[in-house]
Amino acid sequence: MEGHKMKLIIVENYEEASIEAAKVMLEVVKNNPTANLGLATGSTPIRMYELMIEDHKKNGTSYKDIKSFNLDEYFGLEATHPQSYHYFMNKHLFSGIDINPENVHVPNGAGDIQVSCDDYNKLLAENPIDIQLLGIGSNGHIGFNEPGTSFDSVTHMIELKESTRQDNARLFFDGKIDEVPTHAITMGILNILQAKKVLLVACGENKAQPIKVLVEGEKTTDVPASALQDHNDVVVIVDKAAASLLTK
């Protein structure tokens, strides 16, 4: 596995994974008060965001000059919709820290999609990401870059796979798959690879297969996360369950 500069951290459980992830993220924030953070939604980062808020309240770590850029947004949900990622970020992180609302960026899931994509690509070109937080889908997606997405992709609209919509229905939409949007707008894989550092966190048995491919497998568009094998600064934090198929 030459060329891999992947740091793998295996911990017992979700709580420990969240603590380790918060350490990595806070190191960037504390060392660079004007850092550009690439952020993610989903169930995985929720505890890490809580720990960032706790640190802010206890230690006064400031976000007033930090900018944030989210990976993705559902298409067709207004920013005020409780299941939109704008709303999620405000609820789980931004409301608890001193970030300037003008410095918060989430792709626009409403209106002219091509304009939204072009605007976001321009924004990312002007604001290189210092650290990009990622989760991983049970099918290996990063952001909403589903299997088959080109590694050269930039911000684009994508049709969500059935498995992704089922996962998200279970976690966030009370099991109601018909309420899960069918499309999303997402940073492309190329955008993600341009971040200076990548932090990927995965917990649970349903993440074990994509983690195995990411860490030990071949690079393939069938598992979009495997694109990270080309990145020179990746930290992968997994719990025992997500690491259960690793052999080395």
Backbone hydrogen bonds in HBPLUS format (Angstrom, degrees):
<---DONOR---> <-ACCEPTOR-->    atom                        ^
c    i                          cat <-CA-CA->   ^        H-A-AA   ^      H-
h    n   atom  resd res      DA  || num        DHA   H-A  angle D-A-AA Bond
n    s   type  num  typ     dist DA aas  dist angle  dist       angle   num
A0007-LYS N   A0234-VAL O   2.80 MM 227  6.16 171.6  1.81 164.0 166.1     1
A0236-VAL N   A0007-LYS O   2.76 MM 229  6.05 170.1  1.77 166.3 169.1     2
A0009-ILE N   A0236-VAL O   2.79 MM 227  6.11 166.1  1.81 169.5 170.6     3
A0238-VAL N   A0009-ILE O   2.94 MM 229  6.35 162.9  1.97 165.2 170.7     4
A0011-VAL N   A0238-VAL O   2.88 MM 227  6.27 162.9  1.91 157.8 163.7     5
A0240-LYS N   A0011-VAL O   2.94 MM 229  6.13 111.7  2.42 151.7 169.5     6
A0017-ALA N   A0013-ASN O   2.97 MM   4  6.24 156.7  2.02 151.9 159.5     7
A0018-SER N   A0014-TYR O   2.88 MM   4  6.10 154.4  1.95 150.4 157.0     8
A0019-ILE N   A0015-GLU O   3.01 MM   4  6.31 152.7  2.08 148.0 155.4     9
A0020-GLU N   A0016-GLU O   2.98 MM   4  6.22 166.5  2.00 153.7 156.4    10
A0021-ALA N   A0017-ALA O   2.93 MM   4  6.10 159.4  1.97 147.3 153.5    11
A0022-ALA N   A0018-SER O   2.90 MM   4  6.05 157.3  1.95 145.4 151.5    12
A0023-LYS N   A0019-ILE O   3.09 MM   4  6.36 151.0  2.18 144.9 152.4    13
A0024-VAL N   A0020-GLU O   3.19 MM   4  6.54 157.8  2.24 149.0 153.6    14
A0025-MET N   A0021-ALA O   2.99 MM   4  6.25 166.9  2.01 156.0 159.4    15
A0026-LEU N   A0022-ALA O   2.79 MM   4  5.85 166.1  1.81 152.9 157.3    16
A0027-GLU N   A0023-LYS O   2.98 MM   4  6.03 144.5  2.11 142.6 151.3    17
A0029-VAL N   A0025-MET O   3.15 MM   4  6.52 162.7  2.18 148.9 153.5    18
A0030-LYS N   A0026-LEU O   2.81 MM   4  5.87 166.5  1.83 151.8 155.3    19
A0031-ASN N   A0027-GLU O   3.05 MM   4  6.04 152.2  2.13 139.8 147.3    20
A0032-ASN N   A0028-VAL O   2.91 MM   4  5.89 135.6  2.11 145.2 156.3    21
A0035-ALA N   A0032-ASN O   3.01 MM   3  5.29 145.8  2.13 128.7 124.6    22
A0067-LYS N   A0035-ALA O   3.11 MM  32  6.53 164.4  2.14 153.0 157.9    23
A0130-ASP N   A0036-ASN O   2.84 MM  94  5.35 154.6  1.90 142.1 150.6    24
A0037-LEU N   A0067-LYS O   2.80 MM  30  6.20 165.3  1.83 163.6 161.5    25
A0069-PHE N   A0037-LEU O   2.80 MM  32  6.17 149.9  1.89 163.2 169.1    26
A0038-GLY N   A0131-ILE O   2.77 MM  93  5.91 172.9  1.77 159.9 157.4    27
A0133-LEU N   A0038-GLY O   2.81 MM  95  5.80 175.8  1.82 144.3 145.0    28
A0039-LEU N   A0069-PHE O   2.91 MM  30  5.98 151.1  2.00 128.0 137.5    29
A0071-LEU N   A0039-LEU O   3.06 MM  32  6.25 145.8  2.18 165.5 168.4    30
A0049-TYR N   A0045-PRO O   2.92 MM   4  6.16 158.8  1.96 163.9 169.7    31
A0050-GLU N   A0046-ILE O   3.08 MM   4  6.43 152.2  2.16 144.6 152.4    32
A0051-LEU N   A0047-ARG O   2.98 MM   4  6.30 154.2  2.05 148.9 155.3    33
A0052-MET N   A0048-MET O   2.95 MM   4  6.30 144.6  2.08 144.6 154.8    34
A0053-ILE N   A0049-TYR O   2.97 MM   4  6.29 152.8  2.04 149.7 156.7    35
A0054-GLU N   A0050-GLU O   2.89 MM   4  6.21 158.1  1.93 149.6 156.0    36
A0055-ASP N   A0051-LEU O   2.95 MM   4  6.12 159.8  1.99 144.5 149.6    37
A0056-HIS N   A0052-MET O   2.95 MM   4  6.14 152.3  2.03 141.4 149.3    38
A0057-LYS N   A0053-ILE O   2.93 MM   4  6.22 159.1  1.97 153.6 158.3    39
A0058-LYS N   A0054-GLU O   2.87 MM   4  6.01 157.4  1.92 150.1 157.0    40
A0059-ASN N   A0055-ASP O   2.66 MM   4  5.39 159.4  1.70 144.9 152.4    41
A0060-GLY N   A0056-HIS O   2.88 MM   4  4.64 130.5  2.13 117.5 125.8    42
A0066-ILE N   A0063-TYR O   3.09 MM   3  4.88 161.1  2.13 102.1 107.9    43
A0068-SER N   A0103-ASN O   2.94 MM  35  6.37 162.6  1.97 156.1 159.9    44
A0105-HIS N   A0068-SER O   2.84 MM  37  5.85 137.8  2.02 133.5 147.1    45
A0070-ASN N   A0105-HIS O   2.79 MM  35  6.25 160.2  1.83 154.2 160.4    46
A0187-MET N   A0071-LEU O   2.77 MM 116  5.35 154.0  1.84 158.1 167.0    47
A0073-GLU N   A0185-ILE O   2.91 MM 112  5.45 147.1  2.02 155.3 163.7    48
A0185-ILE N   A0073-GLU O   2.82 MM 112  5.45 165.3  1.84 166.0 170.9    49
A0075-PHE N   A0183-HIS O   2.90 MM 108  5.32 168.2  1.91 131.2 127.4    50
A0076-GLY N   A0109-GLY O   2.72 MM  33  5.57 172.5  1.73 143.9 146.3    51
A0081-HIS N   A0078-GLU O   2.93 MM   3  5.45 163.4  1.95 119.6 125.2    52
A0084-SER N   A0081-HIS O   2.81 MM   3  5.23 163.6  1.84 121.0 126.5    53
A0088-PHE N   A0084-SER O   3.04 MM   4  6.34 159.6  2.08 144.0 150.0    54
A0089-MET N   A0085-TYR O   2.99 MM   4  6.04 164.9  2.02 143.0 146.1    55
A0090-ASN N   A0086-HIS O   3.09 MM   4  6.40 160.2  2.13 151.3 156.7    56
A0091-LYS N   A0087-TYR O   2.96 MM   4  6.15 162.3  1.99 154.0 159.1    57
A0092-HIS N   A0088-PHE O   2.87 MM   4  6.02 168.5  1.89 158.4 161.2    58
A0093-LEU N   A0089-MET O   2.92 MM   4  5.52 146.2  2.03 141.2 147.4    59
A0094-PHE N   A0089-MET O   2.92 MM   5  6.10 151.9  2.00 145.3 150.0    60
A0095-SER N   A0090-ASN O   2.98 MM   5  5.29 150.3  2.07 138.5 140.6    61
A0096-GLY N   A0093-LEU O   2.89 MM   3  5.53 151.4  1.97 120.2 129.2    62
A0097-ILE N   A0094-PHE O   3.38 MM   3  5.45 166.8  2.40 105.4 109.2    63
A0103-ASN N   A0100-ASN O   2.69 MM   3  5.36 157.1  1.74 125.6 133.5    64
A0104-VAL N   A0101-PRO O   3.25 MM   3  5.34 165.6  2.28 108.5 110.7    65
A0116-SER N   A0112-ASP O   3.05 MM   4  6.34 159.2  2.09 151.3 157.7    66
A0117-CYS N   A0113-ILE O   2.92 MM   4  6.21 156.6  1.97 150.2 156.0    67
A0118-ASP N   A0114-GLN O   2.89 MM   4  6.09 169.9  1.90 153.9 156.6    68
A0119-ASP N   A0115-VAL O   2.86 MM   4  5.97 162.9  1.89 152.4 157.5    69
A0120-TYR N   A0116-SER O   3.02 MM   4  6.16 156.3  2.08 143.3 149.7    70
A0121-ASN N   A0117-CYS O   2.94 MM   4  6.21 161.2  1.98 154.4 159.3    71
A0122-LYS N   A0118-ASP O   3.04 MM   4  6.21 156.2  2.10 147.1 153.5    72
A0123-LEU N   A0119-ASP O   2.97 MM   4  6.21 157.5  2.02 147.0 153.3    73
A0124-LEU N   A0120-TYR O   2.92 MM   4  6.19 158.4  1.97 151.9 157.0    74
A0125-ALA N   A0121-ASN O   2.94 MM   4  6.13 148.8  2.03 143.6 152.3    75
A0126-GLU N   A0122-LYS O   3.04 MM   4  6.30 145.5  2.16 144.8 153.8    76
A0127-ASN N   A0123-LEU O   2.98 MM   4  6.11 124.2  2.30 137.8 153.0    77
A0196-LYS N   A0129-ILE O   2.90 MM  67  6.31 167.0  1.92 158.8 159.7    78
A0132-GLN N   A0197-LYS O   2.82 MM  65  6.27 156.3  1.88 150.1 156.3    79
A0199-LEU N   A0132-GLN O   2.84 MM  67  6.02 168.3  1.86 149.8 151.1    80
A0134-LEU N   A0199-LEU O   2.73 MM  65  6.04 151.5  1.81 159.2 158.1    81
A0201-VAL N   A0134-LEU O   2.97 MM  67  6.40 159.4  2.01 164.3 164.5    82
A0137-GLY N   A0141-HIS O   2.84 MM   4  4.76 160.8  1.87 137.7 143.4    83
A0140-GLY N   A0137-GLY O   2.81 MM   3  4.83 162.3  1.85 110.3 113.3    84
A0225-ALA N   A0140-GLY O   3.03 MM  85  5.66 144.7  2.16 154.6 165.6    85
A0145-ASN N   A0142-ILE O   2.96 MM   3  5.53 162.0  1.99 133.3 137.2    86
A0149-THR N   A0146-GLU O   3.06 MM   3  5.91 151.6  2.15 150.5 153.9    87
A0148-GLY N   A0221-THR O   2.79 MM  73  5.02 168.6  1.80 135.1 135.3    88
A0153-SER N   A0150-SER O   3.16 MM   3  5.36 163.5  2.19 111.0 113.4    89
A0190-LEU N   A0153-SER O   2.90 MM  37  5.45 144.8  2.02 146.7 157.7    90
A0156-HIS N   A0186-THR O   2.97 MM  30  5.68 151.0  2.06 155.7 159.6    91
A0186-THR N   A0156-HIS O   2.93 MM  30  5.68 164.0  1.96 160.1 162.8    92
A0158-ILE N   A0184-ALA O   2.83 MM  26  5.48 157.2  1.88 156.2 162.7    93
A0184-ALA N   A0158-ILE O   2.96 MM  26  5.48 150.3  2.05 151.1 160.5    94
A0160-LEU N   A0182-THR O   2.80 MM  22  5.54 166.9  1.81 148.0 152.5    95
A0165-ARG N   A0161-LYS O   3.02 MM   4  6.37 161.9  2.05 155.7 160.9    96
A0166-GLN N   A0162-GLU O   2.84 MM   4  6.09 151.4  1.92 150.5 158.9    97
A0167-ASP N   A0163-SER O   2.94 MM   4  6.15 162.1  1.97 146.0 150.8    98
A0168-ASN N   A0164-THR O   2.95 MM   4  6.17 163.0  1.98 150.7 155.3    99
A0169-ALA N   A0165-ARG O   2.81 MM   4  5.91 143.0  1.95 139.2 149.8   100
A0170-ARG N   A0166-GLN O   2.99 MM   4  6.18 162.6  2.02 152.0 155.6   101
A0171-LEU N   A0167-ASP O   3.04 MM   4  6.29 157.4  2.10 145.7 152.0   102
A0172-PHE N   A0168-ASN O   2.87 MM   4  5.64 162.5  1.90 143.2 148.6   103
A0173-PHE N   A0169-ALA O   3.06 MM   4  4.49 136.3  2.26 109.4 121.4   104
A0175-GLY N   A0169-ALA O   2.73 MM   6  4.56 153.0  1.81 138.7 129.7   105
A0176-LYS N   A0173-PHE O   2.84 MM   3  5.49 167.4  1.86 126.1 129.3   106
A0179-GLU N   A0176-LYS O   3.04 MM   3  5.66 158.7  2.09 115.1 122.0   107
A0180-VAL N   A0177-ILE O   3.03 MM   3  5.29 156.1  2.09 108.8 116.3   108
A0192-ILE N   A0188-GLY O   3.16 MM   4  6.50 157.6  2.21 147.2 152.8   109
A0193-LEU N   A0189-ILE O   2.91 MM   4  6.19 157.9  1.96 151.8 157.8   110
A0194-GLN N   A0190-LEU O   3.10 MM   4  6.31 128.4  2.38 142.6 155.3   111
A0194-GLN N   A0191-ASN O   3.17 MM   3  5.27 140.0  2.33  97.0 108.4   112
A0195-ALA N   A0192-ILE O   3.15 MM   3  5.70 165.7  2.17 114.6 119.1   113
A0198-VAL N   A0233-ASP O   2.94 MM  35  6.34 160.2  1.98 160.6 165.7   114
A0235-VAL N   A0198-VAL O   2.83 MM  37  6.24 162.9  1.86 160.3 165.3   115
A0200-LEU N   A0235-VAL O   2.84 MM  35  6.24 164.2  1.87 164.4 169.7   116
A0237-ILE N   A0200-LEU O   2.83 MM  37  6.23 165.5  1.85 165.0 170.0   117
A0202-ALA N   A0237-ILE O   2.96 MM  35  6.43 158.6  2.01 161.8 166.9   118
A0239-ASP N   A0202-ALA O   3.32 MM  37  6.95 143.0  2.47 151.4 160.0   119
A0207-LYS N   A0204-GLY O   3.07 MM   3  5.74 162.0  2.11 117.3 122.5   120
A0208-ALA N   A0205-GLU O   3.04 MM   3  5.24 164.2  2.06 111.5 116.6   121
A0211-ILE N   A0207-LYS O   3.07 MM   4  6.14 154.4  2.14 151.1 159.1   122
A0212-LYS N   A0208-ALA O   2.94 MM   4  6.11 149.3  2.03 144.8 152.8   123
A0213-VAL N   A0209-GLN O   3.20 MM   4  6.60 156.3  2.26 153.0 158.5   124
A0214-LEU N   A0210-PRO O   2.90 MM   4  6.13 162.9  1.93 149.1 154.3   125
A0215-VAL N   A0211-ILE O   2.92 MM   4  6.01 168.0  1.93 154.4 156.6   126
A0216-GLU N   A0212-LYS O   2.81 MM   4  5.57 157.9  1.86 144.3 151.9   127
A0217-GLY N   A0213-VAL O   2.91 MM   4  4.02 137.6  2.09 108.8 117.6   128
A0223-VAL N   A0220-THR O   3.06 MM   3  5.68 155.5  2.12 114.7 120.7   129
A0226-SER N   A0223-VAL O   2.79 MM   3  5.74 159.1  1.83 135.5 141.0   130
A0227-ALA N   A0224-PRO O   3.08 MM   3  5.90 169.4  2.09 123.9 127.3   131
A0228-LEU N   A0225-ALA O   2.95 MM   3  5.84 165.4  1.98 126.4 130.0   132
A0229-GLN N   A0226-SER O   3.03 MM   3  5.67 168.6  2.05 118.4 122.1   133
A0230-ASP N   A0227-ALA O   3.17 MM   3  6.12 170.6  2.18 124.6 126.9   134
A0231-HIS N   A0228-LEU O   2.99 MM   3  5.15 157.2  2.04 107.6 115.0   135
A0243-ALA N   A0239-ASP O   3.01 MM   4  6.23 137.5  2.20 149.2 162.1   136
A0243-ALA N   A0240-LYS O   3.15 MM   3  5.03 128.1  2.43  91.7 105.9   137
A0244-SER N   A0241-ALA O   3.21 MM   3  5.09 162.6  2.25 103.0 107.5   138
A0246-LEU N   A0243-ALA O   3.05 MM   3  5.57 161.7  2.08 120.3 126.2   139
